[in-house]
Amino acid sequence: MKYTCTFIGLSLLHLSGTVAQAQDPTHRLQTINFSQVTITDSFWAPKINTVSTVTIPVCMEQTEVKTPRIRNFEKVARHSGEKHEGIYFDDSDVYKALEAIAYSLKNHPNQAVEDKADEWIDKIAAAQQPDGYLNTYYTLNGLDKRWTDMEKHEDYCAGHLIEAAVAYYNTTGKRKLLDVAIRFADHMDSTLRQQNRHWVSGHQEVELALVKLYNVTQNERYLQLADWFLQQRGHGYGKGKIWDEWKDPAYCQDAVPLKDQKEITGHAVRAMYLYTGAADVGAATQNADYMQAMQNVWQDVVYRNMYITGGIGSSGSNEGFSQDYDLPNAKAYCETCASVGMVFWNQRMNLLTGDAKYMDVLERSLYNGALDGLSYSGDHFFYGNPLASRGGYGRSEWFGTACCPSNIARLVESLGNYIYAKSDNALWINLFVGSETTIPLAKGTIKLTQQTDYPWQGHVQLTVTPDKKRLFPLHLRIPGWVQGEPVPGNTYRYLSAQQDTVVITVNGKKVPYTLEKGYAVLNRTWNKGDVVQLELPMEVKKLAAIDQIRANKNRIALQRGPLVYCVEQADNPAEVMSFIVPADATFTATYQKDLLGGLVTLQSQLPVVNPAPDGQSVQVQQKTITAIPYFSWANRGNGEMQVWLPTKIDDVQINNKDL
C-alpha cells in the first residue's frame, strides 16, 4: 500500500522588527515533513515499529472497546437522547489516536488499521451538527450550553480534530475528516471571531492546529482565527472555573497579553501548546512581538524551570510550574505531554531563528523526558516522570485522563518531522537519525542518506547526492553537550574541564567550516555521492546543578551523548540509595545487546555506605554500580531509582530522607 502525500510545508517567514533584523536571511527555515523521510535508524526504527504494532492497537482498543470514547460519537448519531459517558475532553483522545494512526500508515502501511480509521471517521462525521459544531459532551448534554465555559476544552478538542485531519489527509489523500475539520473551524470563526465574542481557551491547542489547517488550505481565515485566539489572552475576558473559582488566570497563561509575557506560569502542557501556536502565527504574520515574548519565556523555562531530562513542570498540584529553581526529584511531575510539547515548541523556535540551541533542548526532551513516557514493550506508560523513586512508582496500562499514551505515540511516529530543515538554498541536519530523504531547493533537489548508531556511538555518515553538481551550504548541528553547554544559561554545568574535539571530513579529508549558531557550516560545491562524516565524542560526563537548585546540592548527574542516566534497583539491588560518587570517579560505557533491546550502560567501582551493626556509625565498601539510560527505567518492575547521585556521605539516603 503506497501513498502520495499531499503535505504543504510549514514555511516560516522572516520576522519584522528588531528580532528579524538580527537574523540571517538564509534562516527562513522549513521543516522537511515526516512523509518525505524514511527512517532506517537502528535506535528509532524499532521504537516506531513497536508504536505501530503495539501502542497504536492499545490506543485503538482503549478508545473503542474498553472506554466509551467512540460510543459517544455513536450516541450523537443515533439522536436517542442518550447521555455522555466519560470526561468532557475525551473526544480529543480519539483525534490524537487518529493522528498517530495517520503517521503510522506512512511508516507501516496496514489496510486493517486504515479501514478502522475510516470507520471512526465515518462516525465522527455523522456526529457533526448541521452548523459544523462537533463535540459529543455538549451535543449529548445540551447544545444550549455550548460555548459558555472556556475551561470545558471545546476548542482544545477542535484543535486535535484539525491536527488529525491534516495528518490523515497528508498521508492518505482522503478528505472526509479534513472537510469535517474545515466545517468546525468555519463554525468557530463565524461564532466567535466574526461576532467578536470574547473567548480565552482554557486549554490551548487550537492555535497551532489552525495554522496547520491554514498551511493545507491556504485559507487566510484560519490564520486570522488563530491570531484572534492569541490576542484574546490577558484582557480579563476569561469565564469558567479557572477564572471564577480559582481566580488564577496565570494557570492558562492568561494573566497578561501574550506579547507582554516574560515568565512561565501555570499548567505546563497548556503553555507549550500556546507558545508553539504563537511561534507559528508569529512567523506567518511577521509579528516580532510574539517572537520577543517567546524568547523571554523560553529563557525563563530553560534557565530556571527545566529538569536535566528536558522535562518541565515540577508541581503535581497544578501539573505545571511553581517557583524558579524549585526542581524536586521524587516529587517531579514532568508530564509526558509537557515534554512532547517541548519538542513542538523548540522546533518552531529553531525554525524561526536558525539557532541550534533550540534543537539542543528538543533533543534533550525527546530522548529523555518524552521517550521515558513509553515502555520498551509499548503497552505501558508514564503520565508523570519523576527523577527519583523509592520503589512505589511504576508504569500504567492506561489512565482515566489518557492524553499521554496517544501523545507519545504520535510524536514517535512523526519523528521524521524533526530531522531535517531547509531554506531556499541551504540544508540543515538537526537530529542524527538513520534516514533517507530527497529535499527540493530553489534550484534542483538533494538526496540525503544518513547512517549512524547514535545515540550509542558518535559516528554520523551523510551521503549527499544533488541532482547535479551544485553549490550550497550544509549546516550540521554540533550538539551543545559537545561544546560544553548542556543547556543554555548553564543551569547545569560539566565538572570535567576536558575540551571535546569534533572531526568533520568530506570524502575522507578534513574540510574547513565555520561555526554559526551551533551549526558547522560546510559551504561548498557538492557532487553526487559526496560523503560527510561527523565524529562526536561520546565521553561519560558528570554534571552539577547551580546552587539555586537546592534539591541537587552535593549531587551529580551522568550524561553520555544526549542521554541522561539513572541508577535503578534492577541492576543494583541494595545500593541505589547508599553509594557516593567521589570527584575522581570514572565510568566505563558498555553496550549490552540483550538488555531491553540493546542499551549502553555505565559502570563504576564506587563506595557503598551502610549503617554499621552498632547503629552509631557507617561502614563503607567498594561495589560495582551500574547506570542505565533514564528513558529505560521501570521496564523490569518497580524499584528504587535516582538520577542525581550523592557525592558526600551526609547526602546518602540511608535514613529514608526525602529525595
VENJO-V179938 format. One record per pair of residues at least 12 apart in sequence whose C-alpha atoms are under 8 Angstrom apart, sorted by the first residue. I is the first residue (numbers start at 1). GAP is how many residues later the second one is. Records with the same first field share a line. If there is no record, write none. Layout:
# VENJO-V179938
I = GAP + GAP
This chain:
# VENJO-V179938
1 = 108 + 109 + 110
2 = 107
3 = 103 + 168 + 169 + 170
4 = 167 + 168 + 169
5 = 30 + 164 + 165 + 166 + 167 + 168
6 = 163 + 164 + 165 + 167
7 = 26 + 28 + 163 + 164 + 209
8 = 207 + 208
9 = 21 + 22 + 23 + 24 + 206
10 = 20 + 21 + 202 + 205
11 = 17 + 18 + 19 + 20
12 = 16 + 17 + 18 + 268 + 271 + 272 + 339 + 340
13 = 15 + 16 + 270 + 271 + 272 + 273 + 339
14 = 13 + 14 + 269 + 272 + 338
15 = 267 + 268 + 271 + 272 + 273
16 = 270 + 271 + 272
17 = 271
18 = 270
19 = 269 + 272 + 273
20 = 268
23 = 330 + 331
26 = 397 + 398 + 399 + 400
27 = 324 + 325 + 326 + 327 + 396
28 = 323 + 324 + 326 + 394 + 395 + 396
29 = 322 + 323 + 325 + 392 + 393 + 394
30 = 321 + 391 + 392 + 393
31 = 320 + 386 + 387 + 389 + 390 + 391
32 = 384 + 385 + 386 + 387 + 388 + 389 + 390 + 407
33 = 383 + 384
34 = 69 + 380 + 381 + 382 + 383 + 384
35 = 68 + 71 + 135 + 136 + 381
36 = 380 + 401 + 402
37 = 379 + 380 + 398 + 399 + 400 + 401
38 = 69 + 378 + 397 + 398 + 399
39 = 377 + 394 + 395 + 396 + 397
40 = 393 + 394 + 395 + 396
41 = 392 + 393 + 394 + 410 + 411 + 412
42 = 392 + 411
43 = 410 + 411 + 412
44 = 389
47 = 329 + 365
48 = 59 + 364 + 365
49 = 59
50 = 327 + 328
51 = 327 + 358 + 361 + 362
52 = 49 + 52 + 56 + 361
54 = 323 + 324 + 325
55 = 323 + 324 + 350 + 354
56 = 41 + 44 + 45 + 350 + 353
58 = 321
59 = 38 + 346 + 347
60 = 37
63 = 30 + 31
67 = 19
68 = 17 + 18
69 = 16 + 17 + 21 + 22 + 24 + 25
70 = 24 + 50 + 53
72 = 12 + 13 + 64
73 = 50 + 51 + 53 + 54 + 63
74 = 49 + 53
75 = 65
76 = 50 + 51 + 60 + 63 + 64
77 = 46 + 49 + 50
81 = 59
82 = 58
83 = 57 + 58
84 = 52 + 53 + 56 + 57
87 = 314
88 = 49 + 64 + 65
89 = 48 + 63 + 64 + 65 + 67 + 68
90 = 311
91 = 44 + 45 + 66
92 = 64 + 65 + 66 + 68 + 69
93 = 309 + 310 + 313
95 = 62 + 65 + 66 + 68 + 69
96 = 64 + 65 + 68 + 310 + 311 + 314
97 = 309 + 313
98 = 19 + 66 + 70
99 = 64 + 65 + 66 + 68 + 69 + 311
100 = 64 + 306 + 307 + 309 + 310 + 311 + 313 + 314
101 = 12 + 13 + 16 + 67 + 309
102 = 62 + 65 + 66 + 69 + 70
103 = 64 + 65 + 68 + 307 + 310 + 311
104 = 309
105 = 66
106 = 65
107 = 306
121 = 55 + 56
125 = 51 + 52 + 55
128 = 52
131 = 52 + 56
132 = 48 + 51 + 52 + 53 + 54 + 55
133 = 50 + 51 + 54 + 55
134 = 24 + 50
135 = 19 + 22
148 = 91
149 = 90 + 91
150 = 49 + 50 + 51 + 52 + 88 + 89 + 90
151 = 50 + 51 + 52 + 88 + 89 + 90 + 91
152 = 50
153 = 48 + 49 + 50
155 = 46 + 48 + 49 + 50 + 51
156 = 45 + 47 + 48 + 49 + 50
157 = 49
158 = 23 + 26 + 27 + 48
159 = 46 + 47 + 48 + 49 + 50 + 51
160 = 45 + 46 + 49
161 = 20
162 = 16 + 19 + 20 + 47 + 48 + 50 + 51
163 = 46 + 49 + 50
165 = 12 + 13 + 16
166 = 12 + 46 + 47 + 50
182 = 31
185 = 25 + 37
189 = 32 + 33 + 36
193 = 32 + 35
198 = 34 + 39
199 = 30 + 33 + 38 + 39
200 = 29 + 32 + 33 + 37 + 38 + 39 + 54
201 = 28
202 = 40 + 50
203 = 49 + 67
204 = 48 + 66 + 67 + 69 + 70
205 = 65 + 68 + 69 + 72
206 = 20
207 = 18 + 19 + 20 + 22 + 23 + 67 + 70 + 71
208 = 18 + 65 + 66 + 68 + 69 + 70 + 72 + 73
209 = 68
210 = 12 + 13 + 15 + 16
211 = 12 + 15 + 66 + 69 + 70
223 = 58
226 = 51 + 55
227 = 51 + 54
230 = 28 + 48
231 = 26 + 27
232 = 25
233 = 20 + 21 + 22 + 23 + 24 + 25
234 = 19 + 20 + 21 + 22 + 23 + 24
235 = 19 + 20 + 21 + 22
236 = 18 + 19
238 = 16
250 = 15 + 16
251 = 14 + 15 + 16 + 67
252 = 13 + 14 + 15 + 18 + 19
253 = 12 + 13 + 17 + 18
258 = 32 + 35
259 = 30 + 31 + 33 + 34
260 = 33
261 = 32 + 33 + 35 + 36
262 = 31 + 32 + 34 + 35 + 38
263 = 33 + 34 + 37 + 38
264 = 33 + 34 + 36 + 37 + 57
265 = 55 + 56 + 57
266 = 52 + 53 + 54 + 55 + 56
267 = 46 + 51 + 52 + 53 + 54
268 = 44 + 45 + 51 + 52 + 53 + 70
269 = 51 + 66 + 68 + 69 + 72
272 = 66 + 69 + 70 + 72 + 73
273 = 68 + 71 + 72
275 = 19 + 70
276 = 65 + 68 + 69 + 72
278 = 12 + 13 + 16
279 = 12 + 15 + 66 + 69 + 70 + 73
280 = 68
283 = 69
299 = 190
302 = 185 + 186 + 187 + 189
303 = 184 + 185 + 186 + 187 + 188
304 = 20 + 21 + 187
305 = 16 + 19 + 20 + 21 + 22
306 = 21
307 = 20
308 = 56 + 184 + 256
309 = 55 + 56 + 59 + 60 + 255
310 = 29 + 32 + 51 + 52 + 54 + 55 + 56 + 58 + 59
311 = 23 + 24 + 25 + 27 + 28 + 54 + 57 + 58 + 59 + 74
312 = 21 + 22 + 23 + 26 + 27
313 = 19 + 20 + 21 + 22 + 25
314 = 12 + 13 + 14 + 17 + 18 + 19 + 20
315 = 16 + 17 + 18
316 = 15 + 16 + 17
319 = 14 + 16
320 = 13 + 14
325 = 223 + 224 + 225
326 = 223 + 224 + 225
327 = 222 + 224
328 = 223 + 331
329 = 57 + 58 + 59 + 222 + 330
330 = 56 + 57 + 58 + 59 + 328 + 329
331 = 55 + 57
332 = 52 + 53 + 54 + 55
333 = 51 + 52 + 53
334 = 35 + 50 + 51 + 52
335 = 48 + 49 + 50 + 69
336 = 33 + 34 + 36 + 37 + 46 + 47 + 48 + 49 + 68 + 72
337 = 33 + 46 + 66 + 67 + 70 + 71
339 = 26 + 27 + 30 + 31
340 = 25 + 26 + 30 + 67 + 68 + 71
342 = 19 + 20 + 23
343 = 18 + 19 + 20 + 22 + 23
346 = 12 + 13 + 15 + 16
347 = 12 + 15 + 71
351 = 70
354 = 163
355 = 162 + 163
356 = 74 + 121 + 122 + 123 + 161 + 162 + 163
357 = 123 + 130 + 131 + 160 + 161
359 = 71
360 = 119 + 120 + 127
361 = 126
363 = 68 + 199
364 = 198 + 199
367 = 195 + 196 + 264
368 = 195 + 196 + 262 + 263
369 = 16 + 262
370 = 38
371 = 37 + 260
372 = 13 + 258 + 259 + 260 + 261
373 = 12 + 31 + 32 + 35 + 258
374 = 31 + 34
375 = 20 + 257 + 260
376 = 220 + 221 + 256 + 259
379 = 18
380 = 15 + 16 + 17 + 18
381 = 14 + 15 + 16 + 17 + 23 + 24
382 = 12 + 13 + 14 + 22
383 = 21
387 = 254 + 255 + 256 + 257
388 = 252 + 253 + 254 + 255 + 256 + 271
389 = 250 + 251 + 252 + 253
390 = 249 + 250 + 251
391 = 247 + 248 + 249 + 250
392 = 246 + 247 + 248
393 = 245 + 246
394 = 240 + 243 + 244
395 = 239
418 = 12 + 13
419 = 12 + 13 + 14
422 = 17 + 19
423 = 18
424 = 17 + 18
425 = 16 + 17 + 18 + 47 + 48
426 = 15 + 46 + 47 + 48 + 49
427 = 45 + 46 + 47 + 48
428 = 46 + 47 + 48 + 49
429 = 45 + 46 + 47 + 48
430 = 46 + 47
431 = 46
432 = 18 + 20 + 22 + 28
433 = 17 + 18 + 19 + 21
434 = 15 + 16 + 17 + 18 + 19
435 = 14 + 15 + 16
436 = 12 + 13 + 14
437 = 12
444 = 22 + 23 + 24
445 = 21 + 22
446 = 18 + 19 + 20 + 21
447 = 17 + 18 + 19 + 20
448 = 14 + 15 + 16 + 17
449 = 13 + 14 + 15
450 = 12 + 13
455 = 106 + 107 + 108
456 = 105 + 135 + 143 + 144
457 = 81
458 = 76 + 77 + 78 + 79 + 80 + 103
459 = 74 + 75 + 76 + 77
460 = 73 + 74 + 75
461 = 70 + 71 + 72 + 73
462 = 69 + 70 + 71
463 = 66 + 67 + 68 + 69
464 = 62 + 63 + 64 + 65 + 66 + 67 + 68
465 = 61 + 62 + 63 + 64 + 65
466 = 60 + 61 + 62
467 = 61
468 = 59 + 60
469 = 56 + 57 + 58 + 59
470 = 55 + 56 + 57
471 = 52 + 53 + 54 + 55
472 = 51 + 52 + 53 + 54
473 = 48 + 49 + 50 + 51
474 = 47 + 48 + 49
475 = 44 + 45 + 46 + 47
476 = 43 + 44 + 45
477 = 41 + 42 + 43
478 = 40 + 41 + 42
479 = 39
480 = 38
481 = 80 + 81
482 = 18 + 19 + 20 + 54 + 55 + 79
483 = 17
484 = 15
490 = 56
491 = 54 + 55
492 = 51 + 52 + 53 + 54
493 = 50 + 51 + 52 + 53
494 = 47 + 48 + 49 + 50
495 = 46 + 47 + 48 + 49
496 = 45 + 46
500 = 37
501 = 35 + 36
502 = 32 + 33 + 34 + 35
503 = 30 + 31 + 32 + 33
504 = 28 + 29 + 30 + 31
505 = 27 + 28 + 29
506 = 24 + 25 + 26 + 27
507 = 23 + 24 + 25 + 26
508 = 23 + 24 + 25
537 = 24
538 = 22 + 23
539 = 21 + 22
540 = 18 + 19 + 20 + 21 + 47 + 48 + 49
541 = 17 + 18 + 19
542 = 14 + 15 + 16 + 17
543 = 13 + 14 + 15 + 16
544 = 12 + 13
551 = 108
552 = 92
554 = 92 + 93 + 94 + 97
555 = 89 + 90 + 91 + 92 + 93
556 = 25 + 88 + 89 + 90 + 91
557 = 86 + 87 + 88
558 = 85
563 = 66 + 67
564 = 65 + 66 + 79
565 = 62 + 63 + 64 + 65 + 78
566 = 61 + 62 + 63 + 64 + 67 + 75 + 76 + 77 + 78
567 = 58 + 59 + 60 + 61 + 74 + 75 + 76
568 = 59 + 60 + 65 + 71 + 72 + 73 + 74
569 = 70 + 71 + 72
570 = 66 + 67 + 69
571 = 54 + 55 + 56
572 = 53 + 54
575 = 33 + 50
576 = 64 + 65 + 66
577 = 63 + 64 + 65 + 75 + 76 + 77
578 = 30 + 31 + 32 + 74 + 75 + 76
579 = 27 + 28 + 29 + 30 + 67 + 73
580 = 26 + 27 + 28 + 29 + 65 + 66 + 67 + 68 + 69 + 72
581 = 25 + 26 + 64 + 65 + 66 + 67
582 = 24 + 65 + 66
583 = 64
585 = 19 + 20 + 21
586 = 18
587 = 15 + 16 + 17
588 = 14 + 15 + 16
589 = 12 + 13 + 14
590 = 12 + 13
596 = 36 + 39
599 = 29 + 30
600 = 28 + 29
601 = 25 + 26 + 27 + 28
602 = 24 + 25 + 26
603 = 21 + 22 + 23 + 24
604 = 20 + 21 + 22
605 = 17 + 18 + 19 + 20
606 = 16 + 17 + 18 + 19
607 = 13 + 14 + 15 + 16
608 = 12 + 13 + 14 + 15
609 = 12 + 40 + 43 + 45
610 = 44
611 = 43
630 = 13
